[in-house]
Amino acid sequence: MDEVNKQEPRWISGVEPPKELLTATGTQILEIECREQPARLRDLIQKYSRDAVIRTELKKFRALAARKGSVLFIGMGASFCSSISGSIFLQSHGRVSFSVDAGEWLHYASSSWGEVALSVLLTTSGESAELVELFREKGDKTLGLICNNPVSTCWKLAENKLPILAGPEYGNATKTYTNATAAAIILASEMIDRPWEEEAEQTADTFAASLDPIFVIRGDLEQFCRGAANIEVIGRGAAYGGAIMSALCIREMSGHRAAAHTGAGFKHGPNLDVDESHVAIIFALGRAAELGVKLAQECNRRGGKVVLVSTQDHQATDILFPVKIDAVPEPWEGITSLLVAQALTLGMVERTGCRLPPRFQYGVMEQ
């Protein structure tokens, strides 16, 4: 009877992990998965460009999005962050689109769902209770799915679905954020019938070329930020998604307080309490890059330290740590912006220990 009632392991993505990973530390898992990102990203770009099944799904999504109404991207945590590049891209090309939190939408916004042309749900696990419930309550609403788990409940319930293709992930959302963001951008590009392959390849090249140089300076980044009362991460446009994900990475893995803000949101609020105890990571990327540089200068004038991520050269000082990264087309900076926070987090957990142990099986998914 005990053998009958014994539940099979719910491995992440339905795949049993290699035995050597089962004994790895959280710090080791973080670096392994960060370094897998470029290859996983290239694989997704290739498959979304050439795979017949995926190409057919993209055409279906394009037809569904052509109807009257807005396009929503719905997710939680890292999946919500991943969606921002997609909605920002549609907005910048004249299509009404928003990224919304799945829990908030489920409990407060379902009465307005009829005004939406297409809702795209993003979930790494495909088992999150809120996302599953949205599928079960959809009625006649048109839903699509971007998911990393092809054996999940959401995957089984979805009629229109796209894979994240990041492989199993056992630590912080590294590969899944990168690939889900790319999938959202590609989907948005397909919806407005805009070529994306060349820009995607350029981004993949930049991302791969930037990872090692940025990870090499992780010790310097950690030392620069050491002793901060809190770390605030600031971005605009697609880089705001990178800012939220950056703060999540720092908090989940190290336990250090970190929060994300838009540039305008920070300037008209938290900027007022900047002092010597403060560190800001500012993404001066994309069309509003100069506003990021201006904000960095203002933080420095108030005595705060700034890690300034930009495509330009800036002079380092005791309170300014510049990190130069090659430019990528909008909105692909939602991917490249994350590397600095990943490197900083790795430097922090190498020094103080990793707060988040590896997770190899799904636990109970509940609201």
KEDREN-433415 format. One line per field, with one value per residue (C-alpha): y, x, z; residue in three letters; residue number from 0. Coordinates in pm, 1 decimal, padded with zeros to 6 digits. Each point is the difference from the previous one (the first is absolute). Layout:
BEGIN
north	[Y,...]
east	[X,...]
up	[Z,...]
residuo	[ALA,...]
num	[NUM,...]
//
This chain:
BEGIN
north	[00000.0,00238.1,-00057.8,00074.3,00325.8,00120.2,00300.2,00017.5,00290.0,00318.8,00086.5,00353.3,00001.4,-00371.6,-00089.3,-00187.1,00203.7,-00142.2,-00149.6,00240.2,00295.6,-00147.7,00069.6,00345.6,00308.3,00293.3,00207.7,-00265.6,-00037.9,00377.1,00020.6,-00312.7,00125.6,00353.9,-00136.2,-00219.1,00306.3,00085.9,-00353.4,-00027.2,00339.0,-00097.7,-00325.4,00185.7,00251.3,-00280.1,-00203.0,00299.1,00082.7,-00349.7,-00250.2,-00070.2,-00060.1,00319.2,00201.2,-00127.4,00103.0,00348.3,00042.7,-00102.1,00257.8,00268.9,-00072.4,00005.2,00331.2,00162.6,00035.5,00320.5,00055.1,00008.2,-00270.9,-00105.3,-00182.6,-00164.5,-00150.9,00006.5,00047.0,-00061.4,-00086.3,00342.2,00161.4,-00196.6,00133.3,00368.5,00002.9,-00139.6,00249.0,00295.0,-00099.1,-00010.3,00334.3,00163.2,-00118.9,00133.9,-00306.9,00025.5,-00259.9,-00046.6,-00236.4,-00089.7,-00206.4,-00330.1,00007.1,00353.1,-00074.3,-00317.8,00162.2,00351.9,00036.9,-00296.0,00214.0,00205.4,-00301.4,00033.2,00317.8,-00193.5,-00144.6,-00250.2,-00090.4,-00166.7,-00180.5,-00054.6,-00265.1,-00191.6,-00290.9,-00007.9,-00097.5,00335.0,-00000.5,00342.6,-00082.1,-00337.5,00169.3,00260.3,-00280.0,-00175.6,00319.1,00127.3,-00081.2,00144.6,00215.8,-00048.4,-00109.4,-00087.4,-00148.6,00038.9,-00280.1,-00197.0,-00321.2,-00207.5,-00250.8,00263.0,00068.3,00332.9,-00159.2,-00263.7,00260.1,00242.2,-00010.1,00259.2,-00047.7,00076.1,-00163.8,00188.8,-00266.7,00088.5,-00351.8,-00085.2,00279.2,-00063.9,00340.3,00357.1,00076.2,00045.5,-00201.5,00016.8,00378.8,00043.0,-00240.7,00105.8,00363.3,-00095.5,-00198.0,00298.2,00234.7,-00241.3,-00052.5,00374.8,00043.0,-00266.1,00169.8,00319.9,-00188.4,00139.8,-00193.2,-00096.5,-00258.4,00237.8,00197.7,-00320.8,-00133.8,00329.2,-00012.8,-00360.7,00093.8,00299.5,-00201.6,-00280.7,00240.4,00203.4,-00278.4,-00092.4,00358.4,00100.8,-00314.0,00052.9,00325.8,-00152.6,00032.0,00370.9,00050.4,-00173.1,00207.3,00323.8,-00086.9,-00149.4,00167.7,00156.5,00018.1,-00101.8,-00022.5,00158.3,-00097.3,00250.9,-00040.1,00133.9,-00177.1,-00358.6,00051.2,00046.0,-00370.6,-00059.5,00221.7,-00198.0,-00328.6,00136.7,00091.5,-00343.5,-00169.5,00198.3,-00051.8,-00367.3,-00114.0,00224.2,00116.9,00361.6,00255.5,00116.8,00176.4,00098.0,00330.7,00171.6,00301.8,00245.8,-00190.7,00014.6,00366.2,00109.3,-00199.3,-00217.4,00240.5,00232.3,-00228.9,-00074.7,00034.2,-00169.8,-00326.1,-00033.8,-00193.6,00026.7,-00217.4,00218.4,-00134.4,00292.6,-00193.9,00051.4,00320.5,00150.8,-00074.9,00363.5,00022.1,-00293.9,00178.7,00314.7,-00197.5,-00159.4,00343.8,00113.9,-00305.2,00067.8,00363.6,-00124.3,-00224.1,-00328.8,-00259.8,-00099.6,-00297.5,00155.8,-00246.3,00169.0,-00022.9,00295.9,00047.3,00170.7,00087.3,-00216.4,00171.5,-00105.4,00029.5,-00092.2,-00350.2,00011.4,-00319.8,00034.0,-00241.2,00004.2,00140.7,-00230.8,00090.2,00086.3,-00180.2,-00261.8,00195.5,-00177.2,-00296.4,00155.1,00225.4,-00300.1,-00106.3,00257.0,-00101.2,-00367.7,00064.1,00208.4,-00268.2,-00268.5,00214.6,00050.5,-00366.7,-00109.8,00224.0,-00048.9,-00322.6,-00071.1,00054.0,-00197.1,-00373.0,-00177.5,-00127.5,-00317.8,-00080.2,00207.0,00052.5,00070.7,00278.4,00209.4,00355.6]
east	[00000.0,00286.0,00150.0,-00335.6,-00047.4,00357.1,-00002.2,00250.2,00249.0,-00124.4,00332.1,00048.9,-00118.4,-00076.5,00370.3,00203.9,00315.6,00349.4,00135.1,00294.7,-00239.3,-00184.4,00304.3,00076.5,-00032.4,-00227.2,00303.9,00124.1,-00346.4,-00027.8,00325.2,-00072.1,-00341.5,00117.5,00267.9,-00253.8,-00199.5,00174.9,-00034.3,-00364.4,-00076.2,00157.8,-00195.7,-00328.4,00076.2,00085.3,-00311.7,-00236.2,00143.6,-00001.5,-00211.6,-00320.6,-00219.0,00111.5,-00037.1,-00356.9,-00074.0,00141.2,-00231.9,-00294.7,00095.3,00031.7,-00353.6,-00141.5,00170.5,-00137.8,-00342.8,-00119.7,00118.3,00319.0,00261.6,00077.9,00303.3,-00084.2,00252.1,00148.6,00351.0,00264.6,-00266.8,-00159.5,00342.7,00051.6,-00321.3,00089.1,00224.5,-00287.7,-00262.6,00241.2,00086.8,-00365.7,-00068.1,00291.4,-00146.4,-00349.7,-00172.7,-00164.8,00164.5,00070.0,00177.8,-00212.3,00044.4,-00186.2,-00123.1,-00135.6,-00165.3,-00160.3,-00156.7,-00079.4,-00012.6,-00187.7,-00311.1,00196.6,00149.3,-00246.5,00178.6,00318.3,00080.6,00256.8,00148.5,00342.0,00076.0,00364.9,00104.7,00323.3,-00149.4,-00342.8,-00130.8,-00043.5,-00343.3,-00102.4,00092.1,-00174.0,-00312.4,00001.4,-00000.2,-00285.1,-00206.7,00068.4,-00342.9,-00007.4,00311.4,00294.1,00312.0,00350.8,00284.4,00378.5,00128.7,00315.3,-00171.0,-00160.6,-00146.1,-00168.0,-00366.8,00002.4,00160.7,-00272.3,-00277.8,00135.4,-00105.2,00255.3,00344.0,00367.2,00295.9,00265.3,00261.3,00223.6,00035.6,-00045.9,00098.3,00079.6,00091.9,-00096.4,-00175.1,00299.4,-00049.2,-00379.2,-00004.6,00235.5,-00186.0,-00349.9,00093.5,00128.7,-00318.5,-00215.5,00196.0,-00016.7,-00372.6,-00060.7,00203.7,-00207.7,-00321.8,00096.6,00160.4,00345.7,00322.4,00189.6,00265.4,00290.2,-00058.4,-00033.3,00329.2,00173.6,-00129.8,00110.1,00350.8,00016.6,-00136.0,00250.4,00291.9,-00093.4,-00054.4,00361.6,00136.5,-00281.0,00026.6,00376.3,-00064.2,-00255.9,00236.8,00052.2,-00376.1,-00061.6,00266.5,-00142.1,-00350.6,00107.7,-00151.2,-00295.1,-00316.2,-00189.2,00047.3,-00243.2,-00008.0,-00131.6,-00094.4,-00236.2,-00186.1,00108.4,00285.1,-00262.1,-00073.6,00372.5,-00003.6,-00278.5,00170.3,00333.2,-00151.0,-00162.0,00332.0,00185.0,-00269.8,-00070.3,00358.8,00173.8,-00279.1,00116.6,-00278.5,-00046.7,-00285.9,-00074.9,-00133.0,-00066.3,00220.0,-00284.4,-00140.0,00336.3,00062.9,-00335.9,00021.8,00287.4,00256.7,-00081.3,00159.6,00324.1,00304.7,00334.9,-00173.3,-00159.3,00102.7,-00191.9,00047.8,-00117.3,-00057.3,00072.0,-00110.7,-00234.5,-00168.3,-00003.2,00366.3,00092.6,-00263.1,00170.7,00336.5,-00162.2,-00156.1,00336.1,00158.0,-00277.8,00043.9,00372.4,-00062.7,-00205.6,00286.0,-00142.5,00200.4,-00101.7,00076.3,-00066.4,-00069.9,00015.5,00129.7,00235.5,00330.2,-00020.3,00277.0,00008.5,00009.0,-00035.6,-00377.2,-00047.1,00063.8,-00054.9,-00068.1,00002.5,-00203.9,-00052.5,-00328.9,-00275.8,-00320.0,-00308.1,-00144.5,00276.4,00169.5,-00252.8,00239.4,00347.6,-00078.5,-00022.7,00365.5,00133.7,-00241.8,00071.4,00373.9,-00049.4,-00221.7,00257.1,00268.4,-00222.6,-00088.0,00359.3,00095.2,-00291.6,-00169.5,-00309.1,-00336.2,-00206.7,00081.6,-00043.4,-00351.7,-00027.0,-00370.8,-00316.7,-00163.6,-00367.1,-00124.5,-00260.8,-00123.8]
up	[00000.0,00084.2,-00343.2,-00166.6,00191.1,-00047.8,-00233.6,-00281.6,00028.2,-00169.8,-00159.6,-00133.3,-00363.4,00036.7,-00035.6,00261.9,00070.4,-00051.3,00321.9,00009.2,00027.6,00298.6,00219.0,-00143.2,00219.8,-00079.6,-00093.2,-00241.4,-00154.9,-00048.4,-00195.7,-00203.4,-00106.3,-00068.5,-00231.3,-00181.4,-00105.3,-00330.7,-00139.0,00108.3,-00154.3,-00331.8,-00002.4,00050.5,-00275.4,-00242.7,00078.7,-00010.5,-00339.9,-00154.2,00192.8,-00196.5,00307.6,00170.2,-00321.5,-00031.7,00359.2,-00061.8,-00298.4,00216.2,00260.6,-00268.9,-00122.5,00353.3,00081.1,-00315.8,00159.2,00165.8,00354.7,00199.6,00040.0,00356.5,00131.0,00333.4,00240.5,00349.4,00131.9,-00263.5,-00257.8,00050.8,-00046.0,-00321.6,-00148.8,00027.8,-00306.9,-00206.3,00115.8,-00023.4,-00356.6,-00104.2,00168.3,-00180.7,-00332.0,00059.2,00145.1,00340.5,00222.1,00370.1,00235.9,00302.6,00314.4,-00022.4,00358.6,-00028.6,-00334.2,00132.1,00305.6,-00117.3,-00377.5,-00144.9,-00059.8,-00256.0,-00177.7,-00287.8,-00117.5,-00072.5,-00343.2,00126.0,00336.4,-00000.7,00325.2,00093.7,00250.4,00041.0,00192.3,-00162.6,00343.0,00178.1,00162.7,-00132.6,-00359.2,00014.6,00138.4,-00278.7,-00256.5,00178.5,00023.9,-00350.2,-00144.0,-00351.1,00052.3,-00236.5,00183.4,-00107.3,00201.4,00018.9,00224.7,00081.3,00112.4,-00280.5,00248.2,00220.4,00072.7,-00185.8,-00306.8,-00007.4,00038.7,-00262.6,-00364.8,-00114.5,00151.7,-00045.9,00179.1,00195.9,-00081.0,00293.8,00135.0,00368.9,00237.8,00365.7,00142.7,-00071.4,-00329.6,-00228.7,-00318.6,00025.8,00033.3,-00295.4,-00228.0,00105.7,-00066.9,-00344.4,-00069.4,00100.0,-00227.6,-00292.3,00052.3,00014.6,-00320.3,-00174.2,00112.4,-00182.0,-00290.7,00067.1,-00076.5,00313.8,-00094.6,-00064.0,00319.9,00200.7,-00134.7,00074.4,00356.8,00043.7,-00117.6,00236.0,00292.2,-00051.7,-00044.1,00309.9,00251.6,00076.8,00022.5,00235.4,00213.6,00034.6,00190.6,00237.7,00295.9,-00072.8,-00034.6,00333.2,00175.3,-00144.6,00123.0,00334.4,00303.2,-00181.7,00207.0,-00310.2,-00376.4,-00242.0,-00365.8,-00250.6,-00365.6,-00261.8,-00276.3,-00050.7,00246.3,00272.9,-00038.5,00042.8,00309.8,00168.4,-00082.8,00124.2,00336.1,00025.1,-00072.4,00266.6,00264.1,-00064.0,-00018.5,00255.4,00230.6,-00043.6,-00036.3,-00358.0,-00177.4,-00359.5,-00133.5,-00327.9,-00057.6,00045.2,00297.3,00175.5,-00076.5,00138.4,00320.9,00130.0,-00141.8,00289.7,00260.2,-00184.8,00225.2,00068.9,00097.9,-00341.8,-00313.4,-00326.5,-00306.5,-00288.1,-00350.7,-00233.0,-00307.1,-00292.7,-00113.1,00351.8,00075.8,00063.7,00272.5,00171.0,-00012.2,00138.8,00284.9,00080.9,00027.9,00232.1,00224.5,00016.9,00094.7,00293.9,00111.2,-00128.6,-00190.0,-00353.2,-00222.2,-00340.2,-00281.8,-00338.7,-00354.4,00053.5,00181.2,00340.2,00243.7,00312.5,00340.1,00362.5,-00040.3,-00367.9,-00136.4,-00378.7,-00194.6,-00377.9,-00208.7,-00376.6,-00124.4,-00122.1,-00186.0,00205.5,00190.0,00028.9,00280.6,00220.0,-00029.3,00002.1,00298.1,00233.3,-00021.2,00247.5,00275.8,-00061.5,00032.3,00314.7,00152.6,-00072.2,00164.5,00303.9,00051.8,-00055.3,00291.4,00241.5,-00112.2,-00205.2,00168.5,-00253.6,-00019.1,-00335.5,-00068.7,-00204.2,00046.4,-00009.8,00336.4,00065.5,-00227.5,00182.2,00013.9]
residuo	[MET,ASP,GLU,VAL,ASN,LYS,GLN,GLU,PRO,ARG,TRP,ILE,SER,GLY,VAL,GLU,PRO,PRO,LYS,GLU,LEU,LEU,THR,ALA,THR,GLY,THR,GLN,ILE,LEU,GLU,ILE,GLU,CYS,ARG,GLU,GLN,PRO,ALA,ARG,LEU,ARG,ASP,LEU,ILE,GLN,LYS,TYR,SER,ARG,ASP,ALA,VAL,ILE,ARG,THR,GLU,LEU,LYS,LYS,PHE,ARG,ALA,LEU,ALA,ALA,ARG,LYS,GLY,SER,VAL,LEU,PHE,ILE,GLY,MET,GLY,ALA,SER,PHE,CYS,SER,SER,ILE,SER,GLY,SER,ILE,PHE,LEU,GLN,SER,HIS,GLY,ARG,VAL,SER,PHE,SER,VAL,ASP,ALA,GLY,GLU,TRP,LEU,HIS,TYR,ALA,SER,SER,SER,TRP,GLY,GLU,VAL,ALA,LEU,SER,VAL,LEU,LEU,THR,THR,SER,GLY,GLU,SER,ALA,GLU,LEU,VAL,GLU,LEU,PHE,ARG,GLU,LYS,GLY,ASP,LYS,THR,LEU,GLY,LEU,ILE,CYS,ASN,ASN,PRO,VAL,SER,THR,CYS,TRP,LYS,LEU,ALA,GLU,ASN,LYS,LEU,PRO,ILE,LEU,ALA,GLY,PRO,GLU,TYR,GLY,ASN,ALA,THR,LYS,THR,TYR,THR,ASN,ALA,THR,ALA,ALA,ALA,ILE,ILE,LEU,ALA,SER,GLU,MET,ILE,ASP,ARG,PRO,TRP,GLU,GLU,GLU,ALA,GLU,GLN,THR,ALA,ASP,THR,PHE,ALA,ALA,SER,LEU,ASP,PRO,ILE,PHE,VAL,ILE,ARG,GLY,ASP,LEU,GLU,GLN,PHE,CYS,ARG,GLY,ALA,ALA,ASN,ILE,GLU,VAL,ILE,GLY,ARG,GLY,ALA,ALA,TYR,GLY,GLY,ALA,ILE,MET,SER,ALA,LEU,CYS,ILE,ARG,GLU,MET,SER,GLY,HIS,ARG,ALA,ALA,ALA,HIS,THR,GLY,ALA,GLY,PHE,LYS,HIS,GLY,PRO,ASN,LEU,ASP,VAL,ASP,GLU,SER,HIS,VAL,ALA,ILE,ILE,PHE,ALA,LEU,GLY,ARG,ALA,ALA,GLU,LEU,GLY,VAL,LYS,LEU,ALA,GLN,GLU,CYS,ASN,ARG,ARG,GLY,GLY,LYS,VAL,VAL,LEU,VAL,SER,THR,GLN,ASP,HIS,GLN,ALA,THR,ASP,ILE,LEU,PHE,PRO,VAL,LYS,ILE,ASP,ALA,VAL,PRO,GLU,PRO,TRP,GLU,GLY,ILE,THR,SER,LEU,LEU,VAL,ALA,GLN,ALA,LEU,THR,LEU,GLY,MET,VAL,GLU,ARG,THR,GLY,CYS,ARG,LEU,PRO,PRO,ARG,PHE,GLN,TYR,GLY,VAL,MET,GLU,GLN]
num	[0,1,2,3,4,5,6,7,8,9,10,11,12,13,14,15,16,17,18,19,20,21,22,23,24,25,26,27,28,29,30,31,32,33,34,35,36,37,38,39,40,41,42,43,44,45,46,47,48,49,50,51,52,53,54,55,56,57,58,59,60,61,62,63,64,65,66,67,68,69,70,71,72,73,74,75,76,77,78,79,80,81,82,83,84,85,86,87,88,89,90,91,92,93,94,95,96,97,98,99,100,101,102,103,104,105,106,107,108,109,110,111,112,113,114,115,116,117,118,119,120,121,122,123,124,125,126,127,128,129,130,131,132,133,134,135,136,137,138,139,140,141,142,143,144,145,146,147,148,149,150,151,152,153,154,155,156,157,158,159,160,161,162,163,164,165,166,167,168,169,170,171,172,173,174,175,176,177,178,179,180,181,182,183,184,185,186,187,188,189,190,191,192,193,194,195,196,197,198,199,200,201,202,203,204,205,206,207,208,209,210,211,212,213,214,215,216,217,218,219,220,221,222,223,224,225,226,227,228,229,230,231,232,233,234,235,236,237,238,239,240,241,242,243,244,245,246,247,248,249,250,251,252,253,254,255,256,257,258,259,260,261,262,263,264,265,266,267,268,269,270,271,272,273,274,275,276,277,278,279,280,281,282,283,284,285,286,287,288,289,290,291,292,293,294,295,296,297,298,299,300,301,302,303,304,305,306,307,308,309,310,311,312,313,314,315,316,317,318,319,320,321,322,323,324,325,326,327,328,329,330,331,332,333,334,335,336,337,338,339,340,341,342,343,344,345,346,347,348,349,350,351,352,353,354,355,356,357,358,359,360,361,362,363,364,365,366]
//
